[in-house]
Amino acid sequence: MDLDDLFPSKPDDPLTALGKQDLDPLSIEELHARMEALKAEIARVETHMARAQVHRSAAEELFKKG
């Protein structure tokens, strides 16, 4: 599965643009920095997802039919 399957192409979609960038001109140091930035973004998304799940669970519990 590639990124196009997960995230349909949209104009100005930064994820699509990121996946198409040519990595050849980047040095090892630049590639390492890029990986660290991507790892930080993954951590940020995971944190957001966890908060969203807690919020959703709380809402489901509140509106649960008993």
PDB file with SEQRES, HELIX, SHEET and CRYST1 records, atoms N, CA, C and O in Angstrom:
SEQRES   1 A   66  MET ASP LEU ASP ASP LEU PHE PRO SER LYS PRO ASP ASP          
SEQRES   2 A   66  PRO LEU THR ALA LEU GLY LYS GLN ASP LEU ASP PRO LEU          
SEQRES   3 A   66  SER ILE GLU GLU LEU HIS ALA ARG MET GLU ALA LEU LYS          
SEQRES   4 A   66  ALA GLU ILE ALA ARG VAL GLU THR HIS MET ALA ARG ALA          
SEQRES   5 A   66  GLN VAL HIS ARG SER ALA ALA GLU GLU LEU PHE LYS LYS          
SEQRES   6 A   66  GLY                                                          
HELIX    1 AA1 LEU A    3  LEU A    6  1                                   4    
HELIX    2 AA2 PRO A   14  LYS A   20  1                                   7    
HELIX    3 AA3 ILE A   28  LEU A   62  1                                  35    
CRYST1    1.000    1.000    1.000  90.00  90.00  90.00 P 1           1          
ATOM      1  N   MET A   1       0.851  -1.175   0.000  1.00  0.00           N  
ATOM      2  CA  MET A   1       0.000   0.000   0.000  1.00  0.00           C  
ATOM      3  C   MET A   1       0.895   1.236   0.000  1.00  0.00           C  
ATOM      4  O   MET A   1       1.845   1.329   0.777  1.00  0.00           O  
ATOM      5  N   ASP A   2       0.585   2.161  -0.863  1.00  0.00           N  
ATOM      6  CA  ASP A   2       1.385   3.384  -0.886  1.00  0.00           C  
ATOM      7  C   ASP A   2       0.574   4.556  -0.339  1.00  0.00           C  
ATOM      8  O   ASP A   2      -0.607   4.414  -0.021  1.00  0.00           O  
ATOM      9  N   LEU A   3       1.216   5.698  -0.236  1.00  0.00           N  
ATOM     10  CA  LEU A   3       0.575   6.870   0.352  1.00  0.00           C  
ATOM     11  C   LEU A   3      -0.653   7.305  -0.426  1.00  0.00           C  
ATOM     12  O   LEU A   3      -1.587   7.850   0.162  1.00  0.00           O  
ATOM     13  N   ASP A   4      -0.677   7.080  -1.734  1.00  0.00           N  
ATOM     14  CA  ASP A   4      -1.828   7.480  -2.541  1.00  0.00           C  
ATOM     15  C   ASP A   4      -3.073   6.680  -2.153  1.00  0.00           C  
ATOM     16  O   ASP A   4      -4.190   7.184  -2.265  1.00  0.00           O  
ATOM     17  N   ASP A   5      -2.886   5.433  -1.698  1.00  0.00           N  
ATOM     18  CA  ASP A   5      -4.017   4.634  -1.258  1.00  0.00           C  
ATOM     19  C   ASP A   5      -4.572   5.155   0.069  1.00  0.00           C  
ATOM     20  O   ASP A   5      -5.785   5.184   0.275  1.00  0.00           O  
ATOM     21  N   LEU A   6      -3.680   5.561   0.954  1.00  0.00           N  
ATOM     22  CA  LEU A   6      -4.095   6.047   2.268  1.00  0.00           C  
ATOM     23  C   LEU A   6      -4.644   7.464   2.216  1.00  0.00           C  
ATOM     24  O   LEU A   6      -5.618   7.791   2.895  1.00  0.00           O  
ATOM     25  N   PHE A   7      -4.016   8.294   1.409  1.00  0.00           N  
ATOM     26  CA  PHE A   7      -4.366   9.704   1.353  1.00  0.00           C  
ATOM     27  C   PHE A   7      -4.572  10.092  -0.106  1.00  0.00           C  
ATOM     28  O   PHE A   7      -3.611  10.399  -0.812  1.00  0.00           O  
ATOM     29  N   PRO A   8      -5.824  10.078  -0.558  1.00  0.00           N  
ATOM     30  CA  PRO A   8      -6.076  10.434  -1.957  1.00  0.00           C  
ATOM     31  C   PRO A   8      -5.469  11.804  -2.299  1.00  0.00           C  
ATOM     32  O   PRO A   8      -5.431  12.716  -1.474  1.00  0.00           O  
ATOM     33  N   SER A   9      -5.014  11.904  -3.504  1.00  0.00           N  
ATOM     34  CA  SER A   9      -4.343  13.122  -3.937  1.00  0.00           C  
ATOM     35  C   SER A   9      -5.286  14.323  -3.889  1.00  0.00           C  
ATOM     36  O   SER A   9      -6.399  14.290  -4.414  1.00  0.00           O  
ATOM     37  N   LYS A  10      -4.809  15.367  -3.249  1.00  0.00           N  
ATOM     38  CA  LYS A  10      -5.539  16.631  -3.176  1.00  0.00           C  
ATOM     39  C   LYS A  10      -4.572  17.713  -3.620  1.00  0.00           C  
ATOM     40  O   LYS A  10      -3.363  17.590  -3.426  1.00  0.00           O  
ATOM     41  N   PRO A  11      -5.091  18.752  -4.202  1.00  0.00           N  
ATOM     42  CA  PRO A  11      -4.182  19.848  -4.544  1.00  0.00           C  
ATOM     43  C   PRO A  11      -3.523  20.395  -3.282  1.00  0.00           C  
ATOM     44  O   PRO A  11      -4.183  20.588  -2.261  1.00  0.00           O  
ATOM     45  N   ASP A  12      -2.257  20.637  -3.356  1.00  0.00           N  
ATOM     46  CA  ASP A  12      -1.481  21.220  -2.262  1.00  0.00           C  
ATOM     47  C   ASP A  12      -1.431  20.331  -1.018  1.00  0.00           C  
ATOM     48  O   ASP A  12      -1.215  20.838   0.083  1.00  0.00           O  
ATOM     49  N   ASP A  13      -1.625  19.015  -1.168  1.00  0.00           N  
ATOM     50  CA  ASP A  13      -1.539  18.103  -0.032  1.00  0.00           C  
ATOM     51  C   ASP A  13      -0.073  17.946   0.359  1.00  0.00           C  
ATOM     52  O   ASP A  13       0.722  17.418  -0.418  1.00  0.00           O  
ATOM     53  N   PRO A  14       0.292  18.403   1.566  1.00  0.00           N  
ATOM     54  CA  PRO A  14       1.703  18.354   1.954  1.00  0.00           C  
ATOM     55  C   PRO A  14       2.247  16.937   2.075  1.00  0.00           C  
ATOM     56  O   PRO A  14       3.434  16.719   1.832  1.00  0.00           O  
ATOM     57  N   LEU A  15       1.421  15.979   2.442  1.00  0.00           N  
ATOM     58  CA  LEU A  15       1.899  14.606   2.561  1.00  0.00           C  
ATOM     59  C   LEU A  15       2.246  14.014   1.201  1.00  0.00           C  
ATOM     60  O   LEU A  15       3.246  13.312   1.054  1.00  0.00           O  
ATOM     61  N   THR A  16       1.417  14.303   0.219  1.00  0.00           N  
ATOM     62  CA  THR A  16       1.700  13.851  -1.140  1.00  0.00           C  
ATOM     63  C   THR A  16       2.981  14.497  -1.657  1.00  0.00           C  
ATOM     64  O   THR A  16       3.824  13.827  -2.253  1.00  0.00           O  
ATOM     65  N   ALA A  17       3.123  15.793  -1.426  1.00  0.00           N  
ATOM     66  CA  ALA A  17       4.330  16.502  -1.864  1.00  0.00           C  
ATOM     67  C   ALA A  17       5.561  15.946  -1.172  1.00  0.00           C  
ATOM     68  O   ALA A  17       6.612  15.795  -1.795  1.00  0.00           O  
ATOM     69  N   LEU A  18       5.437  15.643   0.101  1.00  0.00           N  
ATOM     70  CA  LEU A  18       6.564  15.101   0.867  1.00  0.00           C  
ATOM     71  C   LEU A  18       7.027  13.772   0.279  1.00  0.00           C  
ATOM     72  O   LEU A  18       8.227  13.524   0.153  1.00  0.00           O  
ATOM     73  N   GLY A  19       6.076  12.926  -0.076  1.00  0.00           N  
ATOM     74  CA  GLY A  19       6.409  11.622  -0.638  1.00  0.00           C  
ATOM     75  C   GLY A  19       7.022  11.684  -2.016  1.00  0.00           C  
ATOM     76  O   GLY A  19       7.655  10.726  -2.457  1.00  0.00           O  
ATOM     77  N   LYS A  20       6.844  12.793  -2.701  1.00  0.00           N  
ATOM     78  CA  LYS A  20       7.385  12.934  -4.059  1.00  0.00           C  
ATOM     79  C   LYS A  20       8.720  13.673  -4.102  1.00  0.00           C  
ATOM     80  O   LYS A  20       9.344  13.766  -5.160  1.00  0.00           O  
ATOM     81  N   GLN A  21       9.157  14.193  -2.970  1.00  0.00           N  
ATOM     82  CA  GLN A  21      10.404  14.956  -2.966  1.00  0.00           C  
ATOM     83  C   GLN A  21      11.599  14.060  -3.297  1.00  0.00           C  
ATOM     84  O   GLN A  21      11.683  12.918  -2.844  1.00  0.00           O  
ATOM     85  N   ASP A  22      12.497  14.589  -4.075  1.00  0.00           N  
ATOM     86  CA  ASP A  22      13.727  13.894  -4.447  1.00  0.00           C  
ATOM     87  C   ASP A  22      14.687  13.922  -3.263  1.00  0.00           C  
ATOM     88  O   ASP A  22      15.071  14.995  -2.797  1.00  0.00           O  
ATOM     89  N   LEU A  23      15.070  12.751  -2.778  1.00  0.00           N  
ATOM     90  CA  LEU A  23      15.972  12.668  -1.632  1.00  0.00           C  
ATOM     91  C   LEU A  23      17.450  12.654  -2.040  1.00  0.00           C  
ATOM     92  O   LEU A  23      18.332  12.814  -1.196  1.00  0.00           O  
ATOM     93  N   ASP A  24      17.713  12.463  -3.333  1.00  0.00           N  
ATOM     94  CA  ASP A  24      19.095  12.357  -3.799  1.00  0.00           C  
ATOM     95  C   ASP A  24      19.983  13.543  -3.424  1.00  0.00           C  
ATOM     96  O   ASP A  24      21.137  13.328  -3.055  1.00  0.00           O  
ATOM     97  N   PRO A  25      19.499  14.785  -3.502  1.00  0.00           N  
ATOM     98  CA  PRO A  25      20.388  15.905  -3.190  1.00  0.00           C  
ATOM     99  C   PRO A  25      20.711  16.060  -1.695  1.00  0.00           C  
ATOM    100  O   PRO A  25      21.602  16.831  -1.336  1.00  0.00           O  
ATOM    101  N   LEU A  26      20.005  15.345  -0.833  1.00  0.00           N  
ATOM    102  CA  LEU A  26      20.192  15.522   0.600  1.00  0.00           C  
ATOM    103  C   LEU A  26      21.388  14.727   1.114  1.00  0.00           C  
ATOM    104  O   LEU A  26      21.653  13.606   0.679  1.00  0.00           O  
ATOM    105  N   SER A  27      22.097  15.344   2.051  1.00  0.00           N  
ATOM    106  CA  SER A  27      23.230  14.663   2.681  1.00  0.00           C  
ATOM    107  C   SER A  27      22.708  13.686   3.726  1.00  0.00           C  
ATOM    108  O   SER A  27      21.525  13.708   4.064  1.00  0.00           O  
ATOM    109  N   ILE A  28      23.575  12.843   4.232  1.00  0.00           N  
ATOM    110  CA  ILE A  28      23.213  11.906   5.296  1.00  0.00           C  
ATOM    111  C   ILE A  28      22.691  12.681   6.506  1.00  0.00           C  
ATOM    112  O   ILE A  28      21.700  12.284   7.119  1.00  0.00           O  
ATOM    113  N   GLU A  29      23.346  13.766   6.842  1.00  0.00           N  
ATOM    114  CA  GLU A  29      22.926  14.580   7.984  1.00  0.00           C  
ATOM    115  C   GLU A  29      21.530  15.161   7.763  1.00  0.00           C  
ATOM    116  O   GLU A  29      20.701  15.179   8.672  1.00  0.00           O  
ATOM    117  N   GLU A  30      21.286  15.636   6.539  1.00  0.00           N  
ATOM    118  CA  GLU A  30      19.968  16.188   6.219  1.00  0.00           C  
ATOM    119  C   GLU A  30      18.887  15.104   6.251  1.00  0.00           C  
ATOM    120  O   GLU A  30      17.768  15.348   6.701  1.00  0.00           O  
ATOM    121  N   LEU A  31      19.228  13.922   5.776  1.00  0.00           N  
ATOM    122  CA  LEU A  31      18.279  12.809   5.818  1.00  0.00           C  
ATOM    123  C   LEU A  31      17.978  12.419   7.266  1.00  0.00           C  
ATOM    124  O   LEU A  31      16.831  12.136   7.613  1.00  0.00           O  
ATOM    125  N   HIS A  32      19.000  12.408   8.094  1.00  0.00           N  
ATOM    126  CA  HIS A  32      18.802  12.092   9.507  1.00  0.00           C  
ATOM    127  C   HIS A  32      17.899  13.143  10.170  1.00  0.00           C  
ATOM    128  O   HIS A  32      16.997  12.795  10.932  1.00  0.00           O  
ATOM    129  N   ALA A  33      18.140  14.400   9.886  1.00  0.00           N  
ATOM    130  CA  ALA A  33      17.310  15.472  10.441  1.00  0.00           C  
ATOM    131  C   ALA A  33      15.871  15.338   9.945  1.00  0.00           C  
ATOM    132  O   ALA A  33      14.926  15.567  10.700  1.00  0.00           O  
ATOM    133  N   ARG A  34      15.711  14.976   8.704  1.00  0.00           N  
ATOM    134  CA  ARG A  34      14.367  14.776   8.145  1.00  0.00           C  
ATOM    135  C   ARG A  34      13.654  13.643   8.870  1.00  0.00           C  
ATOM    136  O   ARG A  34      12.476  13.762   9.209  1.00  0.00           O  
ATOM    137  N   MET A  35      14.364  12.548   9.107  1.00  0.00           N  
ATOM    138  CA  MET A  35      13.779  11.422   9.831  1.00  0.00           C  
ATOM    139  C   MET A  35      13.367  11.825  11.241  1.00  0.00           C  
ATOM    140  O   MET A  35      12.300  11.425  11.708  1.00  0.00           O  
ATOM    141  N   GLU A  36      14.180  12.596  11.913  1.00  0.00           N  
ATOM    142  CA  GLU A  36      13.847  13.040  13.268  1.00  0.00           C  
ATOM    143  C   GLU A  36      12.609  13.931  13.263  1.00  0.00           C  
ATOM    144  O   GLU A  36      11.762  13.837  14.151  1.00  0.00           O  
ATOM    145  N   ALA A  37      12.514  14.785  12.266  1.00  0.00           N  
ATOM    146  CA  ALA A  37      11.337  15.651  12.148  1.00  0.00           C  
ATOM    147  C   ALA A  37      10.079  14.813  11.885  1.00  0.00           C  
ATOM    148  O   ALA A  37       9.016  15.089  12.442  1.00  0.00           O  
ATOM    149  N   LEU A  38      10.206  13.804  11.045  1.00  0.00           N  
ATOM    150  CA  LEU A  38       9.072  12.936  10.756  1.00  0.00           C  
ATOM    151  C   LEU A  38       8.670  12.123  11.985  1.00  0.00           C  
ATOM    152  O   LEU A  38       7.481  11.926  12.238  1.00  0.00           O  
ATOM    153  N   LYS A  39       9.650  11.653  12.744  1.00  0.00           N  
ATOM    154  CA  LYS A  39       9.354  10.925  13.987  1.00  0.00           C  
ATOM    155  C   LYS A  39       8.618  11.832  14.974  1.00  0.00           C  
ATOM    156  O   LYS A  39       7.685  11.392  15.647  1.00  0.00           O  
ATOM    157  N   ALA A  40       9.030  13.078  15.059  1.00  0.00           N  
ATOM    158  CA  ALA A  40       8.353  14.030  15.948  1.00  0.00           C  
ATOM    159  C   ALA A  40       6.920  14.257  15.481  1.00  0.00           C  
ATOM    160  O   ALA A  40       6.014  14.381  16.305  1.00  0.00           O  
ATOM    161  N   GLU A  41       6.708  14.312  14.186  1.00  0.00           N  
ATOM    162  CA  GLU A  41       5.351  14.498  13.656  1.00  0.00           C  
ATOM    163  C   GLU A  41       4.501  13.254  13.941  1.00  0.00           C  
ATOM    164  O   GLU A  41       3.324  13.377  14.278  1.00  0.00           O  
ATOM    165  N   ILE A  42       5.079  12.079  13.809  1.00  0.00           N  
ATOM    166  CA  ILE A  42       4.354  10.853  14.132  1.00  0.00           C  
ATOM    167  C   ILE A  42       3.939  10.859  15.594  1.00  0.00           C  
ATOM    168  O   ILE A  42       2.803  10.510  15.914  1.00  0.00           O  
ATOM    169  N   ALA A  43       4.838  11.250  16.483  1.00  0.00           N  
ATOM    170  CA  ALA A  43       4.523  11.319  17.913  1.00  0.00           C  
ATOM    171  C   ALA A  43       3.400  12.319  18.166  1.00  0.00           C  
ATOM    172  O   ALA A  43       2.523  12.066  18.992  1.00  0.00           O  
ATOM    173  N   ARG A  44       3.416  13.434  17.475  1.00  0.00           N  
ATOM    174  CA  ARG A  44       2.374  14.450  17.630  1.00  0.00           C  
ATOM    175  C   ARG A  44       1.025  13.905  17.189  1.00  0.00           C  
ATOM    176  O   ARG A  44       0.015  14.133  17.855  1.00  0.00           O  
ATOM    177  N   VAL A  45       1.002  13.187  16.074  1.00  0.00           N  
ATOM    178  CA  VAL A  45      -0.244  12.608  15.570  1.00  0.00           C  
ATOM    179  C   VAL A  45      -0.745  11.517  16.521  1.00  0.00           C  
ATOM    180  O   VAL A  45      -1.944  11.428  16.786  1.00  0.00           O  
ATOM    181  N   GLU A  46       0.161  10.697  17.030  1.00  0.00           N  
ATOM    182  CA  GLU A  46      -0.240   9.650  17.964  1.00  0.00           C  
ATOM    183  C   GLU A  46      -0.839  10.243  19.236  1.00  0.00           C  
ATOM    184  O   GLU A  46      -1.824   9.720  19.758  1.00  0.00           O  
ATOM    185  N   THR A  47      -0.260  11.318  19.733  1.00  0.00           N  
ATOM    186  CA  THR A  47      -0.791  11.991  20.918  1.00  0.00           C  
ATOM    187  C   THR A  47      -2.183  12.534  20.632  1.00  0.00           C  
ATOM    188  O   THR A  47      -3.091  12.399  21.452  1.00  0.00           O  
ATOM    189  N   HIS A  48      -2.345  13.141  19.480  1.00  0.00           N  
ATOM    190  CA  HIS A  48      -3.657  13.680  19.101  1.00  0.00           C  
ATOM    191  C   HIS A  48      -4.689  12.553  18.978  1.00  0.00           C  
ATOM    192  O   HIS A  48      -5.826  12.697  19.428  1.00  0.00           O  
ATOM    193  N   MET A  49      -4.294  11.445  18.375  1.00  0.00           N  
ATOM    194  CA  MET A  49      -5.200  10.320  18.227  1.00  0.00           C  
ATOM    195  C   MET A  49      -5.614   9.771  19.588  1.00  0.00           C  
ATOM    196  O   MET A  49      -6.780   9.431  19.786  1.00  0.00           O  
ATOM    197  N   ALA A  50      -4.684   9.680  20.518  1.00  0.00           N  
ATOM    198  CA  ALA A  50      -4.992   9.175  21.855  1.00  0.00           C  
ATOM    199  C   ALA A  50      -5.986  10.097  22.550  1.00  0.00           C  
ATOM    200  O   ALA A  50      -6.936   9.622  23.173  1.00  0.00           O  
ATOM    201  N   ARG A  51      -5.781  11.404  22.451  1.00  0.00           N  
ATOM    202  CA  ARG A  51      -6.725  12.358  23.050  1.00  0.00           C  
ATOM    203  C   ARG A  51      -8.094  12.238  22.404  1.00  0.00           C  
ATOM    204  O   ARG A  51      -9.116  12.289  23.088  1.00  0.00           O  
ATOM    205  N   ALA A  52      -8.116  12.079  21.087  1.00  0.00           N  
ATOM    206  CA  ALA A  52      -9.391  11.946  20.377  1.00  0.00           C  
ATOM    207  C   ALA A  52     -10.116  10.675  20.811  1.00  0.00           C  
ATOM    208  O   ALA A  52     -11.339  10.675  20.955  1.00  0.00           O  
ATOM    209  N   GLN A  53      -9.375   9.605  21.018  1.00  0.00           N  
ATOM    210  CA  GLN A  53      -9.991   8.352  21.450  1.00  0.00           C  
ATOM    211  C   GLN A  53     -10.575   8.481  22.852  1.00  0.00           C  
ATOM    212  O   GLN A  53     -11.668   7.982  23.118  1.00  0.00           O  
ATOM    213  N   VAL A  54      -9.853   9.147  23.746  1.00  0.00           N  
ATOM    214  CA  VAL A  54     -10.354   9.376  25.108  1.00  0.00           C  
ATOM    215  C   VAL A  54     -11.630  10.207  25.041  1.00  0.00           C  
ATOM    216  O   VAL A  54     -12.608   9.902  25.724  1.00  0.00           O  
ATOM    217  N   HIS A  55     -11.624  11.240  24.232  1.00  0.00           N  
ATOM    218  CA  HIS A  55     -12.795  12.103  24.084  1.00  0.00           C  
ATOM    219  C   HIS A  55     -13.972  11.308  23.530  1.00  0.00           C  
ATOM    220  O   HIS A  55     -15.096  11.425  24.017  1.00  0.00           O  
ATOM    221  N   ARG A  56     -13.706  10.504  22.518  1.00  0.00           N  
ATOM    222  CA  ARG A  56     -14.771   9.703  21.909  1.00  0.00           C  
ATOM    223  C   ARG A  56     -15.335   8.693  22.906  1.00  0.00           C  
ATOM    224  O   ARG A  56     -16.551   8.518  22.995  1.00  0.00           O  
ATOM    225  N   SER A  57     -14.464   8.037  23.646  1.00  0.00           N  
ATOM    226  CA  SER A  57     -14.910   7.064  24.643  1.00  0.00           C  
ATOM    227  C   SER A  57     -15.769   7.728  25.709  1.00  0.00           C  
ATOM    228  O   SER A  57     -16.779   7.168  26.134  1.00  0.00           O  
ATOM    229  N   ALA A  58     -15.373   8.915  26.140  1.00  0.00           N  
ATOM    230  CA  ALA A  58     -16.143   9.649  27.145  1.00  0.00           C  
ATOM    231  C   ALA A  58     -17.529  10.017  26.594  1.00  0.00           C  
ATOM    232  O   ALA A  58     -18.534   9.909  27.296  1.00  0.00           O  
ATOM    233  N   ALA A  59     -17.564  10.446  25.348  1.00  0.00           N  
ATOM    234  CA  ALA A  59     -18.844  10.803  24.734  1.00  0.00           C  
ATOM    235  C   ALA A  59     -19.729   9.571  24.589  1.00  0.00           C  
ATOM    236  O   ALA A  59     -20.928   9.634  24.859  1.00  0.00           O  
ATOM    237  N   GLU A  60     -19.151   8.458  24.166  1.00  0.00           N  
ATOM    238  CA  GLU A  60     -19.926   7.224  24.029  1.00  0.00           C  
ATOM    239  C   GLU A  60     -20.480   6.784  25.380  1.00  0.00           C  
ATOM    240  O   GLU A  60     -21.628   6.348  25.472  1.00  0.00           O  
ATOM    241  N   GLU A  61     -19.673   6.896  26.417  1.00  0.00           N  
ATOM    242  CA  GLU A  61     -20.116   6.525  27.763  1.00  0.00           C  
ATOM    243  C   GLU A  61     -21.246   7.437  28.227  1.00  0.00           C  
ATOM    244  O   GLU A  61     -22.199   6.974  28.853  1.00  0.00           O  
ATOM    245  N   LEU A  62     -21.148   8.704  27.931  1.00  0.00           N  
ATOM    246  CA  LEU A  62     -22.154   9.678  28.347  1.00  0.00           C  
ATOM    247  C   LEU A  62     -23.509   9.390  27.685  1.00  0.00           C  
ATOM    248  O   LEU A  62     -24.558   9.499  28.319  1.00  0.00           O  
ATOM    249  N   PHE A  63     -23.465   9.025  26.413  1.00  0.00           N  
ATOM    250  CA  PHE A  63     -24.691   8.814  25.666  1.00  0.00           C  
ATOM    251  C   PHE A  63     -25.088   7.348  25.548  1.00  0.00           C  
ATOM    252  O   PHE A  63     -25.984   7.003  24.777  1.00  0.00           O  
ATOM    253  N   LYS A  64     -24.426   6.494  26.307  1.00  0.00           N  
ATOM    254  CA  LYS A  64     -24.723   5.066  26.289  1.00  0.00           C  
ATOM    255  C   LYS A  64     -26.166   4.826  26.759  1.00  0.00           C  
ATOM    256  O   LYS A  64     -26.629   5.394  27.749  1.00  0.00           O  
ATOM    257  N   LYS A  65     -26.834   3.983  26.025  1.00  0.00           N  
ATOM    258  CA  LYS A  65     -28.202   3.632  26.422  1.00  0.00           C  
ATOM    259  C   LYS A  65     -28.113   2.556  27.496  1.00  0.00           C  
ATOM    260  O   LYS A  65     -27.415   1.556  27.326  1.00  0.00           O  
ATOM    261  N   GLY A  66     -28.807   2.761  28.576  1.00  0.00           N  
ATOM    262  CA  GLY A  66     -28.718   1.836  29.689  1.00  0.00           C  
ATOM    263  C   GLY A  66     -29.927   1.126  29.913  1.00  0.00           C  
ATOM    264  O   GLY A  66     -30.001   0.304  30.826  1.00  0.00           O  
TER     265      GLY A  66                                                      
END                                                                             
